[in-house]
């Protein structure tokens, strides 16, 4: 039944592709990916998330979709500069079909984004091509046990040792932790207090002194771990960008991909609406179908309205960034609205399904678990509100 619900529009172009935010290349990309996803992502097993993610990275890489996650055609990327609208369309489509497929695509981009932005030629050659081809799995290691939303409070130390660095401390809630081939790690090198004393490093997973000290298990399972660094020696060549500029690099990386979190939320919400439409038009109730009940119609209207307003904010932010404009406020608005709206849309879908909505293994039950983390990672909703207010006050001054 759920396959039938999804197949209604799997081969056609979604209506929002006609919006003026997109170029013909974006529309072609979205239609091609939708056809590929309908063929390859209809029955993805989530029984072993580690193995599934490895397989999905390989599949997405071989199909060419991960080429949009990195920048630089010389390194195997689709484009010289990361196209935010393309990333958003890819994440929206993948999320609609399968949450783990969206996850692995997002992490390939986020985990290698700092290398695209600030990597030396040798670093780009070593990592970006394999990421784009699905041969290496990337991870972004910023969060620590005592620093989540306050990212500038990083305590992992990177002390100079001869011609290199020694890392000591922990990172936690690291997506792809345990399966990644390398980690972009942010550590305190001490050039100045606070955010100005943080540097970025590329750390291969097999580096002595780096250990996966705990695997973390969450509502919607995916590879997640705590990393412990104990006298982990790195050569000077592991430094990514300039010393003391790591925090700025982390924020620049997040600026690229934060809007795509909103796009993933859109994908989840669109799937929920599709499932709700199928349910209400086929469920017999009171001598007709559930869709004939005024309250059900009101619920469907609310779902559609929330999705469209979120999509408009999401693709406005993506378009602005691709035009070279600053999008700090716009990206925060998009992420805040799209993730909160998707949570509500999926909750309505569960309600319209009744008992079937909370049955383990059902599509809307899975969506209900998958959407929750998006309101937290890459800046919780409350942090997005602070960012929006800060930008408004900056303008007012």
Protein Blocks (a to p, Z undefined) as FASTA:
>chain_A
ZZmmmmmmmmpccfklmpmkbcfklmmmmmmmmmmmmmmmmmccfkbmmlmmmmmmmmmm
mnommmmmpgcjknopabfbdcfklmmmmmmmmmmmomklmmmmmmmmmmmmmmmmmpcf
klmmmmmmmmmnopaccdddfbcfklcklmmlpfbdcddehjbccdedddehiehihjac
bdcddddehlaghjllcccddddfklghiacfbdcddfbdcdddddddehiacdfklpgc
jehilmmmmmmmmmmmmmmmmmmmmmmmmmmmmmmmmmmmmmggehiafklpmklmmmmm
mmmmmmmmmmmmmmmmmmmmmnopafklmmmmmmmmmmmmmmmmmmmmmmmnmmmlmggh
iaklmmmmmmmmmmmggpifklmmmmmmmmmmmmmZZ
